[in-house]
Amino acid sequence: MLVNTVILVESFVPGSASSNRMMCYAKGYSALGLHTIMLLQCGEEVELPVINGVDVVRVSESKSLFRVARIVKRVTAMIAAIKRYYKEGETVVHVWNVPLFIWFFNTKKYSVFCEIGEIPNYSEKGSLLYHFKEKLRAMGPRKVKGIIVQTNALADYYHQQGVEQIVQSNIFVDTSRFEGLSKQTDKGEYIAYCGTVSKHKDGVDDLIKAFRIVHEKYEQYKLLIIGGYSSAYQDKEELEALVNRLSIKEHVVFTGKVLPSEMPQMLYDASILALARPDNIQAKYGFPTKVGEYLCTGNPTVLTNVGELPLFLEDMKNCVFAQADNHEDFADKLIWVIEHRDKASHIAAEGKKLVDSAFSIKGQCEKVLKFFENID
């Protein structure tokens, strides 16, 4: 099948990893000469992105008071929008994760491909909730023509679930968001994390504990925790209580959600960028998009050595690795960066080079497009 049009489908949340990734796909597909349409489901109050050469269409969300009615209206609205823009024999539908409408959509008639970035493990593996989510995620990918995954572990997982057509596509970074920035030094020196603030997914509790050790030696540093909380993770009170218990409240800043346009500058101004992700099932199957953004700034990046990060990154060459689930070792690595600025800057520069070679938009879009065209 020769693909001329790609319809990208996303529940649009500005600044989220999934929305950023789908916008990168839109730019990449458009640059490859494809007619690219983004169907973004969001409320009227949400400002849609403007992307050169891409048709961005709002698919309104339902405002019904009844949950079932909202779901039905959302599903029917998205299906209607896809049918409106779909041209048989030349269009593919590229959706994020496994949206509900896949179960009500005639995927035999339409070429639908599903992108899966991770396995959200909001509860402990083995619980009824976990198994329910696992069943849903196994059913959806078997309905579509093929799936795009971000890690080899995810590819293996879905092969075991009976999915045959799979392509692995790395994370990628819109480097244009970080161009033309200059350091703003009036904020002082700080260590920064960005993302959905949680213990389970990103180990923010270990980061806070590590920062307490750093602060004892280097009082001028602050810890900036950039991002909001998710209803899936009930960590807000516990993390804020931890900061109080460690007596570092005046030196830890929870920014809450920030505008996507503000994020690059906040990361760029940091002295060190940090991710203390624990070694768990989510780390095994996922690859954090924020790592590419961290590297793109050219700032020293301290990460835990989990999942498939070691397949792309090398300790003391393009990042600084710390042991997972060990806040003392993470603190040691942060202190090493502070005390070895020249070496850390060289490592950071190598990390920035890696973005262009391993995480480019064009390279990954070409790989995925070839996957689309090779499937009947």
N, C-alpha and C positions, 0 to 999 in steps of 0.2 A: 504493500500500500504506500503510495506517495502522499505524504502528509503535506497539506498546504495551510491548514488552519489548526490551531491549538486553542481549546477552551480550558482555561484554568478556573477551578472552582475552589472557593475558600470561605470559611466563616471568618470574616475580616476583623482582626483586632490589631490596630496600629501598634507597631513596635514588638509584637510577638514574634517568636522564632519562625513559626509556620508562615505568617503573613510576609515577613521579610524574605523568606525563602521563595515563596510563590512570586513575589515581585521580581526577585532575581531571575527566576525562570522566564517571566514575561519579557524582561529586558534581553535575556539570552535568545529566546525563540524569535523575538522581533529582529534582533541583529542577524540572525540566520536567514532572514527573509520570509518568515512565516507570518501569516495573518494571525495575530494573537488577541484573544478576547479574555478579559478577566471578569468572571461573575462573582461578585463579592457580596455575601449575605451579611448585612449590618443595618443598624437603625439609621434613620434620617439625620440624626445628630452627628454621625461619624463622617469625617471628611475623607473623601476618596483620594487615593494617590493619583498623581498625574504622571504618566509614563509615555515618553515620545514613541509614537508608532503603535501604541497599544490601546485597544478599545476597553475602557474600564466601565463596567455596568453594575449599578447597585441592584441587588435583589433584596427587597425589603423584608425585614423580619416581622412576624405577626405580633400584635399587641394584645391578643386575647388574654383574658384573665384565667382561662383554663389551659393547663399545661398540654393536654392531649390536643386541644384545638390549635394551640401554637405550633406544636410539632407537625400536625397535618398540613397546616397552611404553609409552614416553612418548606416542607418536602414538596408539596405541589407547586409552589412558586419556583423552586430551583429546577424541578423537572421541566416546567413550562419554559423557563429561560434557556435551558440547554437545547430543547427541541427547536426553539426559535432561531438559534444561531448554527445549529448543526447541519452540515452538508455531507450526505452519505458518500463514502468512498474517498473523502479527502480530509475529514476532520477527526481529531482525537480529543477526548475529554480527559483532562489531567486533574485529579482531585486530591486534596490533602486528607490523609488518614482514611477512615472508613465512615464517611457521613451517612446518616440514617437513610437518605434517599436511595442509596445503592440497593437496599432491600426491596424497594418499590419501583425500581427503574429497570427497563428492559435492556439489560447490558448485552444481550445477544444481538440486538438491532444496532446498538451504538458502541463505538470503540471507546471503552472506558478503561483508564489506567489509574491505579491508586498509589499514592505516595505514602509511605509509612516511615516515620522518623525514629520512633522508639516504642517501647512497651511501657505505658504508664502503669506503675505499680503503686497505686495509692493506698493499698492495703498489703498486709503481709502475704507472701506467696503461700498458698494452701488454704486461704480463706474462701468462703463462698463467693464473695465479691470478686476476688481475683479470678476464680475459675469462670465466672459469668463473663467478665471482660475478655478473658482468653477465648472463650467460645465465640463471642461476637466478632472478635478480630480474626478468627480463623474462618468464619463463614463469609465475610465480606470479600476478602481477597480472592476467594475461589470463584466468585461471581464475575469478576472483571477479567479483561483480556490479559493483564499483566500488572505487576507491582514494581515500584521503585523503592528501594530501601537505602539507608545511609550507611549501613555497616554489613560486614560479612556475617556477623553473628545473626543479624536479622534475616539475612538471606537463608542461612542454614535453618533457622527456626521455621520460616514459612515453607521451605522445601519439605520439612518434616510434617507440615500441616497439609500437604498435598498441592501446594501452589507450584506450577511448573515454570511459568514465564516470569523471571525475576531479573532485574538489573540493579547493580549497586552504584549509587551516585554519591560522591563525597559531599560534605558540606561545602558551601561556597560563600563568598563575601562580596558585597557590593563595595569595592574599594573607593568608588567615587565619593561615598559618604565621609571618607576620612581625608580627602584631598583638600589642600589649602588651609589646614588647621595650623594654628600656632599656639604654643604653650601659654596658658594663663596662670601665672605664678602667684596671684594674689590669694589663692585658696589654700596655700601652704602645701606641705607634703602629705600625701595620703595613699593608702592601699585601697584598691577598689574591687568590688565584686558587682556583677550585674546579672539579673535573671529573676525567675520566680523564687522568692525568698522561702527557703525550706531547709529542713534538716535532711530528710530522706533523699531528696533528689540531688542537692548541691552541697550538703554538708556545711551549711552556714554556721551551725553551732560549733563545729570544729574550727572554722575560720575565726570565730569570735574568741575562742579559747586560745588559739595561736596568737592572735593579735594582743591578747592580755600579756603574753610573755614578751612580745616585741615591745610593747608599751613600757614595760618595766625598764628596758634598756634605752629605748629611744622615744622619749616622751613627746617629741615634736610631731610624731605621726598620728594621723587619724585613720579610722576605718570607715569607708563609705560603702554602704550596702544599698545598691541602686536597684529598685524594682518593687513591685507590689506582692502581696500574698495571693494565693489561690485558695478557693474553698476546698480543694482537694487536700490541701495540707493545712492542718490546724496548728500552726507553729508560732503564730504572732506573739501570743502572751508568753509562751515558753522562752522564745528567743530574747524578748525584751526583758524578761525576768533574769535571764542569764547575764545580760549586760549589767543589770543593776547589782546582781550578786557578785560579779567580778570587779565592781567599783570602777567601771570604765564608761559610764553613761555619757559623760561630757566629751568623750573622744570617739564615740561610735555614732554615726549619722545614718538613720534609716530614711532614705529620701522618699519612699513610696514610689508610685508609678511616675515616670517622667515622659515627656514628649519624645517620640522617635528622633526628631530633629536635634534634641539636646544630648542624646546619648553619646554620639561620637566624641563631642568635646569633653564630656565628663570622663570618658575612658582615656582620651588623649592626654588630659592634664594629670592623670594619676602617676605616682612614682612607681608603683608596682600594681599589676593586675593579678587577681588570685581566684582560684577555683579549687576548693577542698572537697571535691566530689567523693563520696564514700564508695567502697567497692561492693556494689550490690547489683541486683538484676537489672536495674535501670541503666547503670553505668556499663554493664556488659553489652546491652543491646543498642544503646544510644551513642551518639557522638555530639557533644555540645556545640551548637553553632557559635556560642559566645567565644569559643577558643579561637576561631578564625578572626573574629572582631578584635580580640585581645592582641593577637599577633599583628594585625593590620596597623595598629597604633605605633608599632616600633618600641613599645615599652616592655620592660622585663616582665615575664609571665611565669608565675609559680602555679603548678598544677599537681594534682595527685595522679599517680601512674596507674590509671584504671582503663578498662575497656580496650578500645582499639586506638587510643591516643598514641601508644608506643609504636604503632605501625607507621605513623607519619612524623612523630616528634622524637627527638633524641636529647636525653638529659645532658645539660651543659654544652649543647651545640646550638639548639634553637629554642629551648625552654629550660626551665629548672623544674625537675620532678621531685615530688615528696612522696613519702609513704602514705597510702590511704588509711583513714581511720586512726591517724596518729598525729594529734594536734601539736605535740612537742616537736616532731620532725618537721612538720609544716612551718612552725615558728622558726626553727633552725634555718630553713631554706630562705624564708623572708629576711632574716637577719643577714644571711650570706649575701643576698642581693644588695642590701643596704651598705654592707661593709666592703663590697667589691664592685663599685659602680662601673668602672671601666670594662671589666670582664662581663658584667651583666648587660651593659649596653651593646657589646659585641654580639652576645647571644641573642639579644632582642632584635638586632639588625638581621641576623640569620633567620630568625622566626618570620620576620616581615617578608623576606625573599620567598619563603615557603608558600606563602599565600598565593603568589602568582603562579607557582609551578603546580601545586597540588589542589588548590581550592578556587580555581578560576571559573567564572560563570560560563564562559564560552566552551571550555573543555567538557564540563559536565553536561551542558545542554546538547552538545553534539553527540555525546554518548547516549543520552536518553532518546534523542530523536532517532538515532540509528536503531535503537531497541523498538521504538514504535513502528518503524517502517519494515522491520524484519518479521513482524507478526501479522499473519493473515487475519 
